[in-house]
């Protein structure tokens, strides 16, 4: 490996680690190529390497117990830099400073989920290396040797892309999304990128006016999970008997109210579809795609229900009726469904002979809108607070379940936020697996999805990109305003704020679920946070 080339692509703090990898491999290669008679002394070998790099002004330092590992390169090395020689082959289980350089490069070119780089070469890093090796038509062993390193740090290193002939779990995820958007049939979701998948990709690219090449690279990946993607399914503006059929089902489930099924896919129908998707574990895109249609037709389809975390005009309507009957102070009519609203709903349900689940379904909404519902008795406890985790009253599932300590650097968090953090903490150490949604392995978005649903917050699965605009929850735009229980969204990653300036997340670079500091990396990559327990 050419040391000068490395100096151009890695920063000052990583120069020595990369050179160590190069020198170690060069020494091994040189030793294998010599006979015993031709062998040189260790000092002569180092001199030969020194001359090959044309650094003629640098002194040669012997690799002795009392000497330095590498030649001193001006002011770019320190004793700490020279303390550990990088291995010639990086593999799962290794720990070394040079792994950070590797991870940062894998993330920069789309082979690894974005994260704060570490010195640990875990299984997630190995799988990312395999994806790069696959694209380079190399042996997919997940080991970063000299050849893999050289190709990954070449001037013309390609961005992540999959194409005809590729196999892998990442292919399966892409195919599943193509299926949801109506471009691919269910029996083609196999994990193998064949002719059928290539045709589907080309159709998606053509319909969305991007380069039509049948491969899935940066532009196509970003499009697949964006709000702007055009599906090959029933959507806004369409008019048909089929639309009418699904409108009737949405009405029956309570999502489409105050209107008749007319076959016109307008704004009200799109909002109803989105609410249904959110409640029924579908990608929330507003389209009647194959997955959504299948869920609508299922006898297990979940009916309409407002719940913790919702923010909409429907929530405002419910809150006004709760205030009318004395269950909720007027100052808490905010349009946001927090713990105080949940507590008020449970009280209303209790005194009106309804199931006390804390959600506003079709029966509860009908009772709220009736003129003869029972008002809150004077003896019943009042709901106080501001729809936050500290609100009093019986707040239902996922609320007021005691408190949880979030470590020596954090604080003790009570209520709904504390319950969520407790659930997240119970999974510390579980392995990171790309695309996994639990219960014993996760990727970052799968971890947030699983924890929220365990905490009683019905949330459909969203990728880290989808968390940029989940369609509900209170938006927190200031990094310094993040509170325990908030969902923290950064470029390509998402986690759960645990209080005290910490976060719990499924980390690709650590290879597991971790509890760590909301460091400058999180601050510098911050996009938004979402407050569920406001």
N, C-alpha and C positions, 0 to 999 in steps of 0.2 A: 504494500500500500504506500502511496506517495504521501509523505508527511506534509508537504506543502499544500496538497489538495485539502487535507483535513483541516489545516490551519485556516483555510478560507471558509469552511462551513460550520465550524464549531466555535463557541465563544471562549474567552480567556480562561474561564474556570474549568473548562473541559479539555483543553489541549493535551495535557499530560496523560489523562486517562485513555484518550484515543490513541496516542502514540504508544502507550504501553501495549495495547492490543496489537498494534502493528509490529512492534519490535519482538514481542513474544512469538508471533507467527513466523516472522522472518527468521528468527533464530532456529525455530523448529524445522523450517523448510531447508535452511542451509545445512543443518546437521544431517538430514536424511539424504542429501545429495552428495556427500563426501565419503570417500573411503577412509579407512583408518590411516593410511599413509598420507593422505591429503588433508587430514584434519588440521584445523588451525587452533590456536589457543583462543580462549574466550575473549581476551583483550583484542586479538586480531580480528575476530568476527565482528565485534562491536565497531572497530575502526572501519571495516568494510561497509557496514550499514551506514556509518556516519558519512562515508564518502559518497555512497549511493544517493543519499538525500541532499548532497551538494552543500551541506551546512559546514563549509570548510573553516569557518571562523570559530566554531564551537569546540570546546575541549572534550576529549573522550574521558568519561568517568567509568571506572571499572565497577561491575556489579558485585561488590564485596560486602561483607558484614559491616565494615566501617566506611563504606562508600555510598554514593547516591545511586538510585536505580536508573535514572535517566540523565543525559547531559542537561546542564542548566540552560534554559532558554530565556535569557534576559530576565525580565521581571514577571514572567508568566507562570513560574512554578514556585511552589513552597515546599517546605519539609513534609507537610501533610499530603500534598499532591504526590510526592515521590514515595510515600510510605507503603503503598500496596500496588503490585504489578497486576494489570488487568489480565484475565485469562484469555487465551487465544480463541476459545469457544465459549460463548455465553449460552446457558441453558437454564431450564426451569429449576428453581431452587437457589440460583446464584445471587449473591449480593455484592454490588460494586458500584462505585460512583459513575462508571461509564454507562450503566444501565439507564440512568436518567437521560443521557444523550440519546440513547437508542429509543426510549419511549417517546421523547419529545419529537423525534423525527417520524416515528410511526403515527403519532397523533396528527402531526402537521400535514401528512399526506393521506389521511383518512383510513389507515389500516387498523387503528386502535381508537377506542372511544376517548374523547378528550378528558383529561384529568390532570391533577397535580403530579408530575413525574416523581418517581422514587428510585431508590437504588436496588429495589427487589425485582428479580426476574421471575415472576410467577407464571402460572398457567395462562392467564389472560394475555401476558406479553408473548408467551410462546405461540398462542393461537394467532395473535396479530402478525407475528413473524411468518407463520405458515401462510397467511393470506398474501403477504408480500411475496413469498417464495412461489406460491401458486401463480401469481401474475407474472413472475419472472421465469416461469417454466423450469423452476429448480426443484430439487427434492424437498418435499414438504415435511421437514423433521422438526421445525420449531426451534432449531439451534442456530444462533447467530455466529457463524464463523467468519473467516476473512472474506470469502466470496460474497456472502450475504451482506456483510457490513459495507464492502466496497460498492455494491450495487445500490444499497439503500442511501448511501451518501454521495452517489455520483451526481454530477452537475445536471444530468437529464433524468433524475429519478422521477418515475411516473406517479400520478395520483391514483388512489385506489379505483379499481374498475373491475367489473365482472362481465364475462362474455360467454358465448356459446362454448360448451365443453367443460365449464367450471362446475365444481361440486362443493357444498359446504352448508353450514348452518346459516351463514349470511345470505346464501341464495334462497334458502327456505323463507327467510323473513321478507325478502324482496318479492318472492312469488306470492306470499300471503297478502301483501299489500296490493299487488296487481289483481289478485282475486277479489279483494274487497272493493276495488275500483271498477270491477267489471271487465277487465282486460284478459283474464285468465280463468279457466275452469278449475274447479276444486280438485279434480283428479290430476291436474298438472302441477300441483304444489308438492313437489317431491324432494327438493334440495339439489336437483340436477338442472343445469341451465342448458336446455336443448333447443331445437328448432322452434317448438311451440312457444317457449318463453321468449325467444328472440323476436318472434312475430308479434307477441303481445307488447313487448317493450317498444318496438317500432311504432305500433299503433298508438301507444300512450304518448310517445315523443311527437308523433305527427299531430295528434289532437291538441297537444299543448304547445305547439309551435316552437319546439326546440330541435337541435340537431338530431336527425334520424339516422342512427348508426347501429341500433340493436344492442348496444352495450349499456350498462348501468354504471355511470361514473359520477363525478361530483354534481353536475347539473341535474341529472336524473334523480339521484338520491335526495337532494335538497327539495326537489319538486314533489316527490312521492308523498311526503308527509306535510306539505305546506297547505295553507288554506286556499291557495290559488289553483291547485291541481284540478284539472277537468276530468271527470270520471266518464266511463263508458256505460253509464247507468242512468236511471231516472233521477232527474234533478230539477232545480228551480226553472220555471218557465214552461215545463212540459204539460201537456193536456191529453188525457186518455182515460179509458175505462179502467185501466190498470191502476192509475193514480187514484181514481175514485175508490177502488177496492181497498187500497192501503189507507186512504183517509178514513174509511169506515172502521178499519181496525184501530187506527189511532184514536178515533172518537170513543170507541168501546173501551179502550184502555185509559181514557181520561186525558190524553195528551193534547188532543185537538178539541177545543171547547168554544162554544158560542158561534158555531158555524156548521153548515151542512157539507157533506161530501159532494163536491161538484166536479171532480176530475181535474181541477186546475191546481198545479203545483206552485202555489204562491208563497209569500213570506211566512204566513201563519203555518202553513204545512211544513215548510223547512224548519221553523223553530220547533214544531212538534216532533219532527224527525230527530233533531239534535237532542231534545230532551229525552226522547226514547233511547237513543244511542247511549247517552250518558248514564242512564239508569240500567241499561242492559248489556254493559261490558262490550260496547262496540267503539270503533274509532269514530270520534265525533266530527263528521264532515258534512252532515246535512243531506247526504245522498241516499237514495234507496238502492244500495248495492246488494249483492248476493247475501252477504253476511247479515245485513240489517233486515232484509226481507225474510230470511230464514228465522231470525230472532222474532220478528213480528208474527210470523205464522205459528211459532211454537206455543204450546199450551202452557209453557213455563215463563212466558213473557211477563216481565214485571210491569205493573200498571203505574200510572202517574203518581208521583209523590215528591213533595218538597222536603228537603232535608238539610242538615248542617252543611254549610259551605255554599249553598245556592244563593245567587244574587240575581233577582229578576223582578219584573212587574208583578208576577204571580206571587212572589214573596211579599211584596208591599201590600197587595190585596189581602193576603192572609193575615198579615200583621195588623192592618187596619181593623179587620173584623175581630181579632183577638183583643185589641184595645177597646173596641165598641162594647164587648162583653166583660171588660174589666180584668182580663187575664194578662195584659201587657201594657206597661206605661206608654203613653203616646210618644214620649221622647225616644223610645226604642223602635219606632216604626222607621226603619232605615233602608229597607229593601234587601238587607243582608240577613241570612238565616244563621244566626249564631246560637250559642248555648242558651241564652236567655229566651230566645224565641222557641227553642226546643222545649225548655222547661214550661213555658206558657202553653204550648200545644199539648203537652202531656196533662197539664191541669185541666185544660178544656175537654180533652178526651175523657178524663176521669169522671168529670161531673156531667158529661153528656152521653155516658154509657157506650163509649167507643174504645176500641183496642188502644191501649196506651203505649204506642211505639214511638211517639215524638216526631212522626212525619205527617205531612199533610197530603193524604191520598184523596181519592175521589169522594169517599164517604165523609172524611173530615172536612174537606172543602165545601161539600154540599151542606153540611151541618153549620159551618161557619157562615155561609151565605143565607141560611134560613133566618126567619124573623122570630122564631120561637125557641131558640137555643137557650140553655141555662147560663145565667151570669155567674161569675165567680162568687162563691159565698164569702161573707165577711171574715169568716174564721180561717179561710185558706191562706197560707203564707204568700206574701207578695214576691214577685219577681223583681230583683234589683240588678244594678250593674249596667253594663253597656254592651250586652251580647258578647261578652268575653268569657274566657275560661273560668273567671272568678265569679260569674253570676251565680246567685243562690238558686235554690230550688232543685228538684229532681230532674236533672238534665238528660236522662235517658242514656242510651247506648253510647259508649265512648266518652262519657262526660262525668266529671266529678268522681273519678275512680281513685281517689287518694292522691298521692304525690309520688314523684320519682326524682332521685338525685342523679344529676348528669355529670358527675365526676368532680374531681378536686378543682378543676378550672372553671366549672360551671356553677349552676345554682339548683335549688330544689324547685321543681315546676309542678303545680297542682292542676287539677281539672282535666279538661279535654286535651289540652296540649300535653300535659304530663302523661296522660294515658297513651297518646300517640308516640311520645318519646320512649315510654316504657316498652311498647311493642317493638319499636325500632331497635332498642338496646338489647332485646332478647335475641336478636339475630346477629349480634356482633360476632365476627369470625366466620360467618357463612361464606362459602366461596363465591367469587364473582364469575358469572357465566353469561356471555353475550346473549341477549334475548330472553333470559330466564326471568320468570315472574314469581318464583317461590314455589313451595314454602321454605326450601332448604338451600336454594341458590338463587342469585339475582344478578341482573344488571342494574344500572342506576335508576332507570325509569321503572323497571319491574319492581324494584325495592320500594319506591314511593307508592306505587299502585297497590302493592300487597299490604303495606302498613296502613294506608288510609282506609282500605276496605275492612281490615281487621279492627280498626278504631271506630267503625260505624259510619264512616264517610263514604258513601257510594260514589266511587270515581272510576270511570272507564280508563282503560290503558292508554297512556299517551307516551310518545317518545320524548326524549329531552327537547327536541325541536317543538313538539306539540305543546310542551309546558310553557312555551313563550306566550301562548294565548289560549288557556284552557276554556275560556268562555264563561267563567264564573270565578268566585272568590275575590277578596279585596286585594287590589294591586298595591305593592310596596315598591316604590322606585328608588328609595334611598338605602344603600347598603347598611348604613349605620342605624337604620330603623328596624332591622330584622329582629324578630322576637322568637322565643322558643315555640316550636310547633309550625313555624312558617316553612313553606316549600321554597327552597332557594334554587334559582335557575341561573346557570352560567353557560357560557358557550360550550355546547356539546355535553352538558352534564347537569345533574339535578340531585339535591339532597334534602334532608330534613334538619332544620335548625334545632339545636338541642339546648340552647341557652348558654350564657356565659361565654359567648364568642366561639361556640363550637358547632359542629355539624356531624350528623350520622349519615353515611352514604355507602352505597356499594361501589367500591373503588377499583377501577380496572388496573391502575398502576400498583396498588397494594395487593390486588388479587383476592380481596375479601371485603366484607362489610366492616367499616372502621368508624371510630369516634375520634375526630381530630379537630384541629383549630380551623376556624374560618380565616385562613391566612391571607396574605396579600395576593396569592394566586386567585383565590375566590373573589377578592375585591376587584382585581384587575380584569377578571373575566365575567363580572356580574352583569346580568341582563335585567332580572326582575325577581321579586319574591312574592308569594301569594299567601295571604293570611286567611286561614280557614276558620280558626277560632277567634274571631274578632270581637 
